[in-house]
């Protein structure tokens, strides 16, 4: 083996060792999601420059997982461009992404570039190339169905690329079974009821049942997360979703007024 090949092999071994080291997570920058309990379990928030997996069943659960990925992307992007890589099969199953829907979620569609890949091989190569660009805020890869190509080796390549550039990789898996990978976190996302906040509104804020089923360096958990489009962050559901009228500024508090009447 030549000296150049030995040097390359040594560098690769060093990168893999740093990746698999237990204390490597403390070197990652984290972005708070806004949900206090989830952020506490994540030791401050979602790690950037890492790979995160989001799983969901087909149907309406896929829509919930897509919204969750959009929320994660909005948190980690920091107003930088985003790339969404989709297989052609994903678009045939779920339809095209709605730019107006993304805007309603708080994700600026002008910062999003959608790439359609003919198959998984092209999608994986495109994702790896995109993760090498440190000007991006995040790379989303959407894969439908079971596949043997997205194995431990493929996930390690994505993780190394994300770690090298600092760009966060978000892998959306629909109708698939979780397999061993190097992902920093793995989520299972489902829909959650969104109570109507007022009679004149058709629906409330989006709510998701988000289960953290794998955390490489911490605990797991399950929470109901409410997405706040205006603030672009997750939060804990309000105890009372009904709007409360503010007390008039020119009038004393009702309790104080009652005391004054009784003492008069």
Buried (B, 14 or more C-beta within 10 A) or exposed (E): EEEEEEEEEEEEEEBBEEBEEEEBBEEBBBBBBBBEEBBEBBBBBBBBBBBBBBBBBEEEBBBBBBBBBBBBBBBBBEEEBBBBBBBEBBBEBBEEBEBEBBEEBBBBBEBBEBBBBEEBEBBBEBBBEBBBEEEBBBBBBBBBBEBEEBEEEBBBBBBBBBBEBBBBBBBBBBBBEEBEBBBBBBBBBBBBEBEEBEEEEEEBBBBBBBBBBBBBBBEEBBBEBBBBBEEBBBBBBEEEBEEEEEEEEEEEEEEEEEEEEEEE
